[in-house]
Amino acid sequence: MPGHYGKSKENKVDNMKDMKDSKDKPKKKGSSWMTFLADFRKKNPSLKGPEVMKKAAVAYKKSKK
């Protein structure tokens, strides 16, 4: 069929059902960096964008030593 690539319609429907079920599954725990960054942002709400990333990276490196 011209323009028909990939999965059939039935497979797409099955995948959509699987996506609905995945909401109920527990999510993986975030990495230590992501956990640290979330806490750092809560403690420093005035920092925005690249500034928060730079300062968080320095603080994270210090905390790992």
ABEGO torsion letter per residue (X at the ends): XBGBBEBBAAAAAAAAAAAAAAAABBBBBBBAAAAAAAAAAAABAABBEAAAAAAAAAAAAAAAX
